[in-house]
Amino acid sequence: MEPNQQRLLAWIDAHFDEQVAFLQEMIRIPTDTPPGNNAPHADAVADRLRDYGWQAEKHAVPQERVRDYGMQSITNLIVRRPYGGSGPTVALNAHGDVVPPGEGWSKPPYGGVVEDGFIYGRAAAVSKSDFATYVFAARALEALGVPLAGALELHFTYDEEFGGLLGPGWLLEQGLTRPDFVIAAGFAYDIVNAHNACLQLEITVHGKAGHGAMPETAVDALQAATRILNAIYGQLPELKKIRSNVPGIDSPTMLVGRIDGGTNTNVVPGKVVMKMDRRMIPEEDPVLVEAQVRALVEDAVRGVPGIRIEIRRLLLSQALRPLPGSEQLVASLQRHGAAVLGETPQAKGTPLYADARLYGERGIPAVLYGAGPRTVPESNAKKADERLALEDLRKATKVVALTLLDFLGG
């Protein structure tokens, strides 16, 4: 290993207790989404970065747009570190919004408890951990004191759980950034270079409410909704026949994740609302899939007397696909991952979807890599007792810092 690389790793080791304390601070500020009041966390992050001599630009999304979107406040941050010369601009993106903790925790979800080599808390693994990974990797790079070329940007955003359109999507839409390469928050040793697309629809079934003792005077919206449910789940065997060629991704999926309807036990339901999720493999055309799903739903209740349906798109997330240039990121991360982790991280796809796609949609090569265990389930990500091994935080920070040195080290 070269002297500058050794110095980089030594700086991370020497400042690791400080890094863990930084992550604890990130965890202890709640960012449950919903309700999505995330501006206070961004303010706290900006204050902490000021202690490091960095200026974080605050880009608040207009309140009316945030509320229409279903959240309370969003302030996204950009930290720009220009080094001059002809090098590339590399952006590191992590999101601070989180799913609510839920039940079943043995540790306080916003306590940042450190115990037996793990840190516990909501977003300890996904993805406040990578606030710490990226900040300390960048600090280590600059602490070398060697000439750097290009620019580094930190993008800390607050709209991953609702789809990212007001997170990285907002920064890109407003022309506030246009990096050459992006490393986005990861969640395991693997490097993710592709992920599924996602379609989410809200289906409202309108009938006519009536007394349960006289159902003949009503039009049962739940009976009609059952037809739609049967049609959706009846498609699953056909979806299983569709296979992706991307390692790590199998077949499309479809499910109804939420159903609301009716007014009381003794009343025929006059309205039922369902929210469905259709995951698409990278090879599928999202426009075609949405047309097919809409037709499936409409055909299920076509001709049913008294029934009317509305279909509203909640989300249409594009797939992440490898772009020219992403192989450079993968090669560097794999090389340093092999040295630091003792094993070569695999480049593969994931059935999840993430903010990285928003960079990819604009032709910017992006991969996901950050702090996490060998497999996502080990971290309890988005479940009770979410946790991260402190050594995995240290290792990921070293891998990212070495990769930044490859790209920006003159």
N, C-alpha and C positions, 0 to 999 in steps of 0.2 A: 504494500500500500504506500502511496506517495506521502511525503511529509505533510502537505497541506490537507490531505484527506485524514491523516492521523490527528492533526491539530483540530480539525473539524469535529471528529468523534470525541476527542478529549474535552472540548468545550461543552458538548452536550452532556457528557458524564458529570462535569464539574457543576453544571447548572440544573441538574435533573431535579433536585428537591424543589428548586424554584419553579420548574415546569409543572410539577405535580401540584404545587400550591396554586398556580395559575389555573389549572384545570379544575381544581376544587372550587375556585371562585366562579368559573364559568357555569359549573353544575348548580351552584347554590342560588342562582337567579332563575326563578321559574319562567318557562316560556311555553306553557301548555297551549297547543293549537289543535282544536279550538280551546279557549276563545281567541287566542292569537294576539295578545297584547305584548308585542315583542320589542317595541322601541326602547324600553328601559334596559334591556339586556345589551342592545347595540350601544347605548350611551355609556354603559359600564365598560364595555370592551374598548371603546374609543378612549375613555379615561385611562385605562390600564396601558394601552399602547402609547399614550402620551408619555408615560413614565419611561418608556424605552426610547424616547426621542422621535417617535413616529407620529405623523399627522394622519388621522383617519377621516376621509371625506364622508360626511353623512348625507345619504340620499334617501329622503323620506318620500314614500309613495303617497300621493294625495289621499286625504282621509276619506273622501267620498268613494273613491275607487276601492280602497281597502274595505270599507264597510259593505259595499255592493258585492264584494268578493267573499264576504263571510268572516272577516277578521276585524281586529280592533286597531292595530297599529303595526306598521312595518317601516323600519329604517334600515336600509342596506348600507354596508360600509365598503369603501375601497381605500386601501393603503397602497400608494405608489412609491416605489423605490427605484428611481432612474439611475443607471450607472454609466450611461453614455456609450459611445462606440457603436458598432454595427451589430451587436448581438440581438437575440430575439427577446420578445416580451413573454415571460412565463407567468401565468396566473395560477394561484392556489385558491380553491373555493371550498368552503365548508358552510353548513347551514346550522343556525341556532334554534330554529323552531323544533318542537318535539311533540309527540303524541302524549296525551295525559298519562300519568303514572298507572292508574288503575289500582286494583287491589292485590294483596298477597305479598307485599314487600316485607322482608325481614330487617331491612335497613331503611333509614329515611330516604325517600326518592330524590330529595333535594339536599341531602346532607354532605355529599362528597366524601363519605366515610372511606378511609383507607384501612384495610385489614387483610393480613396474610398475603400481602403482595398484590392485592387487587384494589381498585378504586370503584366504589359503588355509586350509582345514581342514574337518574334519567338523562340520557345522552352521554353517559360515560363512554359508550362505544360508538354511537351514531347520533350527531357527529361533532359534539362539542370537544371530543377528544382531539379532533383534527384542527380546531382552533389552536390547541396547544402544540400539536405536531408542526403545523405550518409556521406559527409565530417563532418557535424556538429553532426550527430548521433555518429560517431566514436570519434570525439573530446570529446563529452560529456561522452562517456564510459571511455575514458582514463583519463579524468579529475577527475573521482571518486577517483582515487588513490588506488583502491582495487586490490588484486591479480586477475589476469586474466589467463586463460588457453586456449591454442590453438593458433590460428592466425587469423587476419583479413586482407583481401586484398580488395583494391579498384581497380576496372577495369574501366577505362575511355577510351572508344573506339569510333571510327569515321567511321563506315561503317554499319549503320543500314538501311539507306535509299536504299542502293544498295544490301542489303541482309545479311550483317554481316560476310561474309567469310573472309574479310580482317580486321575485327574488332576482336570480341571474337574468331572467327574461326581461325584467324592467331595466336593469343596467345596460343590457345589449340593445333593447328597443330604443332607449333614450340616447344611444350613441356615446355612452360614458366610458366604454371600454371596447377594445378589439385586440385581445392578446393573440400571440402566435401559437401558443401551446397552453393547455390547461391540465392541471392535476386536480381532480375533485375528490371529495371525501370518500374514503373507502371503508371497509368493514371487516376485512380478513386479509390473510397473507396474499391472496390472489390479486392480480391486476385485472380489473374489469375493463375490457375494450369494446364491449357491445352489451346492449340490454334490450328488453322487450319494449314495444309500444303499449299504450294503455288507452282504452276507451271506457269512459264512465257515463252512464245515462241515468236520468231520473224519469221513471215511467209513472204517470198519474192515470189511474183508472177511475172514471166518473160513472156512477150509477145513480140510484135514487134511494135515499134512506127510507126506512119504514119500520113500523112496530114489529117486533119479533113474533107476536101472536098472529100477525096478518102479513106474512112475507109475500103473498101474492100481490100486495099493493106497492111493493118496492122492486128495485132492480139491484141485485146483489153485486156490488163491485168486487167483493172478495172472490166470489165464484169466477168472475171473469179474470181476475188477477191469477187465479189458480191455473187457468188455461195458459196464461203467459208463462208462469213458472214451469209448467210441464213442457212447454215448447223450448224454453231456454235450457233446461236440464236434459231434455231429450236430445239436444245437439252435442252433448259432451262426448259420446262415443265417436262421432264424426271428427270432432276436434282432435281427439287422441290419434287419429290416423295421419294428421299433419305433423311432419317432423322438421325441425330446424337443422341446418348444417353447421350452426355455430356451437362450438363446444361450450357446455354449461347451460345451454338452453334446449328444452325438449319440445313441448307442444303448446299450442294456444290453450288458454283456460277461460272459463266464463262462470260467473256466479252472481247471485243476488245477495248483497251484504246487509241490506236493511229493508224492513217493511214496516210501514205505519198505516193505520187505517181504523175505521169504525169509531163509534162514540160511546157505546155501552154494550154490556153483555146481551141485553134484550132488544137491541136495535140492529136491523139489517144494515150492513156497512154501505154507505153511499159513496165513499171515496177511499181509495187505497193508493199509497205512494210507495214505489219500490225503487231502490238504487242498485244498479247492477254494474259489474266490472268485467270487461272483456280484455284479456291480455293477448297481445299479438306478437308473434315471433318476428324477427327483423325482416324476414322474406315476405311478409304479408303487406298488402296495400291498405293503410288505415281508412282511406276514403271508401274503398270497396267494402271493407269489413263493416263500417258503420252503416252503409246502405243495406247490407245483408241482415244485420241485427235489427234495424228498424223494420224491415220487411217481415222478419220472423215474428216480431212482437205484434205488428198490425194484423198479420194473417191469422194469428192465434185467436183474435176476438172479432175478426171480420164477420159481419152478419149477425152478431149477437144483439138482440133487441135492447134498446135503451142504454147501451154502453158506448161511451166516448173515451178516447185515450189521448193523452198529450205525452210527447217524448221530448225531453230537453237534455241537450248535451251538457254534462258537467265538466268533462275533461277529454281532450284528445291529445295524448302525449305521443310524440314520435319516438321511434327506436333510436338508440345510439349504435352507430356502425363505425368500424375503423376507417379513418380518413388518412390520406397521405400525410405523413409526419408523425402519426401516432406510433408507428413502429420505432421511431427514435426514442420516444418516452418509454415504451415497453422495454427496449433493449437496455437502456440505462437503469431503469428500476430493477430489471431482472439481474443485471450484473452486480449491482450493489446489494440487492436482496440476497443473492447467493452468498456474498461475503459476510453480511451482517446476520442473516437469519440461519445460515448454515444449510439452506435449501433454496432452490430457484423458484421464485413465485411464478405460478402459471398465469398466462394471459388467456382469459376466457370470458364468456358472456354470463349474464345473470338474468333470471326471469323478472327481477325487480325493474323499476324504472327510477331515474334519478335526474337531478338538475343538470348533469353533464350533457344530456341530450340537447339542451338549449344552446350550448356552445357549438355542438356538432351540427345543429340545424343551420348555423351560419358559416359552416365550412371550417371551423376551428378544431383541429385535432385535440381530443380530450380522452383521458383515461381516469379511472377511479383507483386511487391508492391512498391508504392511510393506516391509522392505528386500528388493530383488530387481531383476533385470534386466527388459528388456522381455518376454522369454519365459523360461519355466522351464528349458528345456534349456541355455541359455547359462550357467547357474550350476553345471552338473554336480551338481545336487542329488541326494543319496543315491548318488552315483557317485564314482569316483576323481577327485582334484583338484577337489573342491567349492570354489567360490570366489565372492567377492562384490566387485564394483567399489566402492571406497571412496566414490566420488561418489554411487553409488546409496544407500549407507548414509546419507550426509549429506542427500540429497534426501528420502528417506523420513522421516527424523527431522524435517525441517522441515515436511513435509506433515502429519504426525501432530500436531506441536506446534501448528500453526495451527488444526487441527481441534479440538484440546482447548480452545484459546482461544475458539473459537466456542461450544462447549457449556458451558464453565465460567467464562467471562470476565465473569460478572455479568450 
